[in-house]
Amino acid sequence: MNIGFNGFCENTVTFEADSTVEKGTLVKLIDDNTVGACTEGDKVVGVCVNVREGYAAVQIKGYAEIPVEGAVNVGYQTFSAASDKSVQFDAQGRECLVVSTDTDSIGVIL
């Protein structure tokens, strides 16, 4: 039996985007109403799902599949950005519900 979480409680917000943001980028707030790409250790605001004419659609809630570096267990876990495209376990990071893990990605409810 296959389980799918796509579409669950997805919430997307539009922000202004700096030049570092592209689809799939993990983003952080860098100024009023503006997001930029995460760097190692940043708390992740969300995942950019689209960029157009200087604006980014950022998924801030719901199910997402995110590349991961290192081991992350299922259940409520805390993570921060490992780069602009992947996360890592970080006790001081953002808490989310990890519903699935793979060797290089996690399924997470933001």
DAGIHU-V691024 format. One line per field, one symbol per residue. ss: DSSP state (2 for helix, 1 for strand, 0 for the rest). phi: phi as a letter, one per 40 degrees, with the letter a starting at -180 (. if undefined). burial: + if it has 24 or more other C-alpha atoms within 12 Angstrom, else -. A space follows every 10 residues. Layout:
ss->???
phi->???
burial->???
This chain:
ss->0000000000 1111111000 0000011111 1001111000 0000011111 1100111111 1011111100 0000111111 1000011110 0001111111 1000111110
phi->.cbbbdgcfc bbbcbcbccc cadgccbbcb adfbbbccbd gccccibcba bafgbbcbcb agcabbdbbg cbcchcbbab ccacbabaca dccccaccba bbcbabcbcc
burial->---------- --++++++-+ +++++++++- ---+++++++ ++++++++++ +---++++++ +++++++++- -++---++++ ++++++++++ ---+++++++ +---++++++
